[in-house]
Amino acid sequence: MEDATMEDAQEHLIGQEDSDDGEKPSLLHFHPPSRSTRVQVQRSSVCSRAYFVVVMVFFHVYILNVIGLLLYVHYNNGPGELVSADGDTSASVSDSGSPALPHSAPAPAELHAEEQSQTFSLARIEGIRVGHVQQVSLTPDRKHEMKTISLKPLLFEIPGFLSEEECRVVVQLAQLKGLMESQTTAPSQGQEESNQPLLSLSTDEIFSLLDLNQDGLLQKHEIVSHSRSRDGTWLNPDNLQQILTGLDTCPTGILTLEDFKRVYTVSQRPGQQRRLNLRSRFQQRNKHTFLYQGPGSHHVLQTLRNRVTSLTRLPSALVELSEPLQVIRYEQGDFSNAHHDSSASHSESTCAHSRLARNKSALAEVPCRYLTMLFYLSSVEEGGETTFPVADNRTYEEQALVQDGVDLTDTQETCGRGNFRMNPTAGTALLWYNHLSDGRGWMGELDEYSLHGDCPVGRGVKWVANSWVNVDPDHQQQARYQRVVAQRHRAKSGTEEHYQPLSHSDLHQDL
């Protein structure tokens, strides 16, 4: 019975295959078409995925190109807006073959508020190696040789930077203006140096004066509020920086009377915190004056400033708004102990040159000098060398400045032990950088190796001149300062047809 039933079912199925003109498929051949359909779907999916990948690749390349273009424009314009006197941003190549940063041509007669440089980078001449000589073009009629003397600090010698006539004119202009005694002189023989303050105050009294709210605790804002002492009395900038350093190391961020006594005693002790004491113990004996080099000054002074701009390849606005030319006369026995021309950056101090745009509550004003150019205006028969005690040392340690009880910063006693000494030769110039680069094209930390001094003159008279280029470590602060100067000039000139330069007293204070 079961066999008959199965046979009937098979006949029924065969009948279905033969019906509908053979168009209806059998159950035995139903699955293969289904598999074929799934394969077609997968191929379509693969094509769609590949198309999506290609589109995304082109999209990302386009985005990267846009970002690259924006970065190029950003870094060519620079984050800082430095007011330039001429707006020249053309790049040049140094004689050594290495590309130079954008620089300015010699300064023109006017300073325009609208003109701005296109770079915030500070040019820096490559030293290559000690003894390397490169040709520089400073005057139309001749080439000058610039020799690398040291790499720590980066120091160059340029013989014949000034002519004999130019040296004579600068000396005569200084004599015409009049020279004054240096503010810091060594005590005369038999007279002991006195570190006593002009005001006789005990440590308790000083603490009480600083403690504004009389709560028995000294906070940072209370110290800063008394920091603008400019009369050289008991609380000078070095003392204040040392007190603030002690405050920063205190876990509570405040000083008790006992803490203050300890910190203040250290700040007054000779030999402690030598970096600060280098200035507080600095001694010199000479006569000096300052000569303005802007519009209306003697043409030799303006030519000298333009030559500095050309050599350093810095924006002319930086050179124009820097300190005036300092001229110094060293007579027999005159000297200056080893010192740094610039200062280490500190969060509570501001640059003296940019005082017009600074925070009024800043701790103290300090010199900020990116580089120094020293000009020998006369030769010396004996002595008077410029010494760099630690030039090209493998390492720099402040403790090493005292060797066998002898202080290398004391040029009166140890001038002959300096690593490098330069004999004064009329017309020769020295250029060195007081600061390292910050790695981003601006002014970085103080170069400790730039420590230098002047040996006592043995016989003859030594005339030198210092030209400093002032730069604020904060390029935004420097830009604000230059904008303030430009705005003051624009307000002062008004509708006047001819340029009337700002007076030197409006921009600078002789340091």
C-alpha positions in Angstrom: 0.0 0.0 0.0 2.8 2.3 0.9 4.6 1.4 -2.4 1.6 2.4 -4.3 1.2 5.7 -2.6 4.9 6.6 -3.3 4.5 5.7 -6.9 1.4 8.0 -7.2 3.4 10.8 -5.6 6.3 10.4 -8.0 3.9 10.4 -11.0 2.3 13.5 -9.6 5.6 15.3 -9.5 6.6 14.1 -13.0 3.3 15.4 -14.1 4.1 18.8 -12.7 7.4 18.9 -14.5 5.7 18.2 -17.8 2.9 20.7 -17.3 3.0 24.4 -18.2 5.0 23.7 -21.3 8.0 22.7 -19.1 8.5 26.2 -17.8 8.0 25.3 -14.1 11.2 24.0 -12.6 11.4 20.8 -10.6 12.2 20.7 -6.9 15.5 19.0 -7.7 16.8 22.1 -9.6 15.4 24.9 -7.4 18.5 25.6 -5.2 21.2 26.4 -7.8 19.5 29.5 -9.2 19.2 30.8 -5.6 22.9 30.4 -5.1 23.6 32.2 -8.4 21.5 35.1 -7.3 23.4 35.5 -4.0 26.7 35.6 -5.8 25.5 38.5 -8.0 24.6 40.4 -4.9 28.0 39.9 -3.4 29.7 41.1 -6.6 27.6 44.3 -6.6 28.5 44.8 -2.9 32.3 44.6 -3.7 32.0 47.1 -6.5 30.1 49.6 -4.2 32.7 49.2 -1.5 35.6 49.8 -3.8 34.0 52.9 -5.2 33.4 54.2 -1.7 37.1 53.6 -0.8 38.3 55.5 -3.9 36.0 58.4 -3.1 37.1 58.6 0.5 40.8 58.5 -0.5 40.3 61.5 -2.8 38.3 63.3 -0.1 41.1 62.9 2.5 43.8 64.0 0.1 41.7 67.2 -0.6 41.3 67.8 3.1 45.0 67.4 3.7 45.9 69.8 0.9 43.5 72.4 2.4 45.1 72.0 5.8 48.6 72.2 4.4 47.7 75.4 2.6 46.3 76.9 5.8 49.4 76.0 7.8 51.6 77.5 5.1 49.7 80.8 5.2 49.7 80.8 9.0 53.4 80.3 9.5 54.4 82.7 6.7 52.3 85.4 8.3 53.4 84.5 11.8 51.4 84.6 15.0 53.0 87.9 16.0 52.5 91.2 14.3 55.8 93.1 14.5 55.6 96.7 13.3 58.3 97.0 10.7 59.8 100.2 9.4 60.0 99.0 5.8 57.9 95.8 5.6 60.6 94.0 3.7 60.2 90.3 3.9 62.4 89.1 1.1 64.5 86.1 2.0 68.2 86.0 1.4 71.0 83.5 1.4 74.1 84.0 3.6 77.5 83.9 2.2 78.1 80.6 3.9 75.5 79.1 1.7 72.9 78.5 4.3 69.4 80.1 3.8 68.9 83.2 5.9 65.8 84.2 7.6 63.9 87.2 6.2 65.5 90.5 7.0 65.1 94.2 6.5 67.1 96.6 4.4 68.6 99.6 6.1 66.1 101.6 8.0 64.4 104.4 6.1 63.6 107.8 7.5 60.1 107.1 8.6 58.2 104.7 10.8 54.8 103.8 9.4 52.1 102.4 11.7 50.4 100.4 9.0 53.5 98.5 7.8 54.1 95.1 9.5 56.6 92.5 8.9 55.5 89.1 7.7 57.6 87.0 10.1 58.1 86.7 13.8 61.4 84.8 13.5 64.7 86.3 14.7 67.6 85.8 12.3 70.6 84.0 13.7 74.0 83.8 11.9 75.4 80.3 11.7 78.8 79.9 13.4 79.6 76.6 11.5 82.8 76.0 13.6 85.5 78.0 15.4 87.8 79.6 12.9 85.2 79.6 10.1 85.4 82.8 8.0 82.5 84.0 5.9 82.2 87.1 3.6 79.6 89.7 4.5 78.6 92.8 2.4 78.1 95.8 4.7 79.3 98.7 2.5 78.9 99.1 -1.3 82.7 99.4 -1.9 84.1 96.3 0.0 83.5 92.9 1.5 84.1 92.2 5.2 85.4 89.0 6.7 83.5 87.6 9.7 85.3 85.0 11.7 83.7 82.6 14.2 85.6 83.0 17.5 83.4 80.8 19.8 80.3 78.7 19.6 79.4 79.0 23.3 78.5 81.8 23.1 78.0 82.3 19.4 80.7 85.0 18.9 82.1 86.6 15.8 84.9 89.0 15.0 84.6 91.5 12.1 87.8 93.5 11.5 87.4 96.9 9.8 83.7 97.2 10.7 84.3 101.0 11.2 86.7 103.2 9.4 89.3 105.3 11.3 87.2 108.4 10.5 84.0 106.8 11.8 85.7 105.9 15.0 87.0 109.4 15.5 83.5 110.9 14.9 81.8 108.7 17.4 84.4 109.5 20.1 84.1 113.2 19.4 80.3 113.0 19.6 80.5 111.3 22.9 82.9 113.9 24.2 80.6 116.7 22.9 77.6 115.3 24.8 79.7 114.6 27.9 80.5 111.4 29.8 79.3 110.5 33.2 80.8 108.2 35.9 79.5 104.6 36.0 76.8 104.0 38.5 78.5 100.9 39.9 82.1 101.4 40.8 84.6 99.4 42.8 85.4 100.7 46.3 88.6 102.7 46.5 91.7 101.2 48.1 91.3 100.8 51.8 87.5 101.3 51.6 85.4 98.2 52.3 82.4 97.5 50.1 79.2 98.1 51.9 76.1 96.1 51.3 74.1 97.9 53.9 70.8 99.3 52.6 70.0 102.9 52.6 67.1 102.2 55.0 68.0 100.6 58.2 65.3 98.0 58.5 65.2 94.7 60.4 63.9 91.5 58.8 60.8 91.7 61.1 60.1 95.2 59.9 60.5 94.3 56.3 58.1 91.3 56.7 55.6 93.6 58.5 55.7 96.1 55.7 55.1 93.4 53.0 52.3 91.8 55.0 49.6 94.2 53.8 46.6 92.5 55.6 48.7 91.9 58.7 47.7 88.3 59.0 51.2 87.0 59.7 51.5 85.3 56.3 53.2 86.6 53.2 51.6 85.9 49.9 52.8 86.5 46.3 50.6 89.5 45.6 51.8 91.2 48.7 55.4 90.8 47.7 54.8 92.0 44.2 52.9 95.1 45.5 56.2 96.4 47.0 58.3 95.4 44.0 58.6 98.7 42.1 61.5 100.0 44.2 63.7 102.0 41.7 65.7 104.0 44.2 68.2 101.2 44.9 67.1 100.7 48.5 66.6 97.6 50.6 64.4 95.6 48.2 66.1 95.4 44.8 65.0 93.2 41.9 67.5 90.5 42.7 66.3 90.2 46.3 62.7 90.1 45.1 63.3 87.3 42.6 65.1 85.3 45.3 62.2 85.8 47.7 59.7 84.7 45.1 61.8 81.7 44.3 61.6 80.7 48.0 57.9 81.3 47.9 57.5 79.0 44.9 59.3 76.2 46.7 57.1 76.5 49.7 54.4 73.8 49.6 51.7 76.1 51.1 52.5 78.9 48.7 52.8 81.4 51.6 55.7 82.5 53.8 55.6 82.7 57.5 57.9 85.0 59.3 60.4 82.2 59.9 60.3 81.2 56.3 60.8 84.8 55.2 63.8 85.2 57.5 65.4 82.2 55.9 64.7 83.2 52.3 65.6 86.9 52.9 68.9 86.0 54.6 69.9 83.8 51.7 69.0 86.6 49.2 71.4 89.0 51.0 74.2 86.5 51.5 77.2 86.9 49.1 78.0 83.7 47.1 74.4 82.4 47.2 72.3 82.2 44.1 75.2 83.3 42.0 73.2 84.0 38.8 71.4 86.8 40.6 74.5 88.0 42.5 76.5 88.4 39.3 74.6 91.6 38.7 74.3 92.7 42.4 78.1 92.2 42.8 79.0 93.6 39.4 81.6 96.3 39.6 83.1 98.6 37.0 85.0 101.8 36.7 84.7 103.9 33.6 82.9 106.8 32.0 80.1 106.5 29.5 77.3 108.2 27.6 74.5 107.3 25.2 74.1 108.6 21.7 70.7 108.6 19.9 70.9 107.1 16.4 67.5 107.9 15.0 66.3 110.5 12.4 68.0 113.8 13.1 71.2 112.3 14.5 74.6 112.4 13.0 74.9 110.5 9.7 77.7 108.4 11.0 75.5 107.2 13.8 72.7 106.4 11.4 75.0 104.6 9.1 76.4 102.5 11.9 72.9 101.5 13.0 72.0 100.6 9.4 75.1 98.5 9.2 74.1 96.6 12.3 70.7 95.9 10.7 72.3 94.6 7.5 74.7 92.4 9.4 72.2 90.9 11.8 69.4 90.5 9.2 66.8 91.5 11.8 63.7 93.6 11.1 64.8 97.2 11.2 62.0 98.1 13.7 63.8 95.9 16.3 67.0 97.8 15.8 65.4 101.2 15.6 63.5 100.8 18.9 66.4 99.3 20.8 68.6 101.2 23.2 70.8 104.0 21.9 74.5 103.5 21.3 76.5 103.4 24.5 80.0 104.9 24.3 82.5 104.0 27.1 85.9 105.4 28.0 88.3 103.3 30.0 91.3 105.1 31.4 94.3 103.5 33.1 93.1 101.0 35.7 89.5 101.1 34.6 87.7 97.8 34.1 84.4 96.0 34.3 83.8 92.6 36.0 82.4 89.7 34.1 78.6 90.0 33.6 75.8 89.2 31.3 74.4 91.9 29.1 70.9 90.5 29.3 68.8 88.8 32.0 67.2 85.4 32.5 63.5 85.4 32.0 61.3 85.5 35.0 57.5 85.4 35.3 57.4 88.4 37.6 59.8 90.7 35.6 59.4 92.6 32.4 61.7 94.0 29.8 62.9 97.6 30.4 62.7 98.5 26.7 59.1 97.6 26.3 57.8 99.4 29.3 55.2 101.3 27.3 53.2 98.1 26.8 54.0 96.2 30.0 51.9 95.3 33.0 52.1 98.1 35.5 52.2 95.6 38.4 55.2 93.7 37.1 58.0 92.8 39.6 60.9 94.6 38.1 62.4 95.9 34.8 65.3 94.0 33.4 67.4 94.4 30.3 66.3 92.1 27.4 69.1 92.1 24.8 69.0 89.5 22.1 72.5 90.3 20.9 75.4 92.6 21.6 77.7 94.4 19.1 80.8 95.8 20.6 82.9 98.3 18.5 86.5 99.1 19.4 86.9 102.9 18.7 90.6 102.9 19.7 93.5 100.6 20.2 95.1 100.2 23.6 98.9 100.0 24.3 98.5 97.6 27.1 95.7 95.7 28.8 92.0 96.5 28.3 91.2 93.1 26.7 87.6 91.9 26.4 87.4 88.5 28.2 85.0 85.7 28.1 86.0 83.6 31.1 83.9 80.4 30.3 83.7 80.6 26.4 83.5 77.1 24.9 83.7 75.3 28.2 82.3 71.8 27.9 79.8 72.5 30.7 78.7 75.6 32.6 78.5 75.5 36.3 78.3 78.6 38.5 80.3 77.0 41.2 83.2 76.5 38.7 83.5 80.3 38.4 85.4 80.2 41.7 88.6 78.1 41.3 91.0 77.6 44.2 89.4 80.6 46.0 89.8 82.8 42.9 86.7 84.4 41.3 86.9 84.3 37.5 84.4 87.1 37.3 86.8 89.4 39.1 88.7 90.8 36.0 91.0 92.8 38.2 92.5 89.6 39.6 91.8 86.9 37.1 91.6 88.5 33.7 94.5 86.3 32.4 92.7 83.1 33.2 89.8 83.7 30.9 89.2 81.2 28.1 89.1 83.9 25.4 90.5 87.4 25.4 90.3 90.0 22.6 92.8 92.8 22.3 91.2 96.2 21.4 91.9 97.2 17.8 90.3 100.3 16.4 87.6 99.6 13.8 87.1 95.9 14.9 83.6 94.8 16.0 82.5 91.8 18.0 79.0 90.3 17.7 77.6 87.7 20.1 74.2 86.4 21.0 73.1 86.7 24.6 70.3 84.3 24.3 69.8 80.8 22.8 67.0 80.2 20.3 63.7 78.9 21.7 63.5 76.3 18.9 60.6 78.2 17.3 62.5 81.2 15.8 62.3 83.5 18.8 64.5 84.4 21.8 65.1 81.6 24.3 67.0 81.2 27.5 69.9 83.3 28.5 73.2 81.9 27.2 75.3 81.5 30.4 78.5 81.3 28.3 78.0 85.0 27.2 79.6 86.0 30.5 82.2 88.7 29.7 84.1 91.6 31.1 86.8 94.1 30.5 90.3 93.7 31.8 92.0 96.7 33.5 93.7 99.1 31.1 97.4 99.1 31.7 98.6 101.9 29.4 96.6 104.1 27.1 92.9 104.9 26.7 90.3 102.5 25.6 87.1 103.7 23.7 84.4 101.2 22.9 80.7 101.4 21.9 77.9 98.9 22.7 74.9 98.4 20.4 72.2 96.2 21.8 69.2 94.8 20.0 66.3 94.6 22.5 63.8 91.8 22.1 61.0 90.8 24.5 61.0 87.0 25.1 57.2 87.2 24.6 56.8 88.1 20.9 53.2 89.2 21.5 54.5 91.7 24.1 57.1 92.9 21.6 54.4 93.3 19.0 52.2 95.3 21.4 55.2 97.6 22.3 55.9 98.3 18.6 52.2 99.0 18.0 52.1 101.4 20.9 55.2 103.3 19.6 53.7 103.5 16.1 50.4 104.8 17.5 52.2 107.4 19.5 54.2 108.5 16.5 51.0 108.7 14.4 49.3 110.8 17.1 52.3 113.0 17.6 52.9 113.6 13.9 49.2 114.4 13.3 48.8 116.4 10.1 52.5 117.4 10.0 53.9 117.0 6.5 57.4 116.0 7.6 58.3 113.3 10.1 59.1 114.5 13.6 60.8 111.7 15.5 59.7 110.7 19.0 62.1 112.1 21.6 64.4 109.5 23.1 62.9 110.2 26.6 59.5 109.0 25.2 60.9 105.6 24.3 63.9 104.8 26.4 65.5 105.2 29.7 69.3 105.1 29.8 70.2 101.8 31.5 
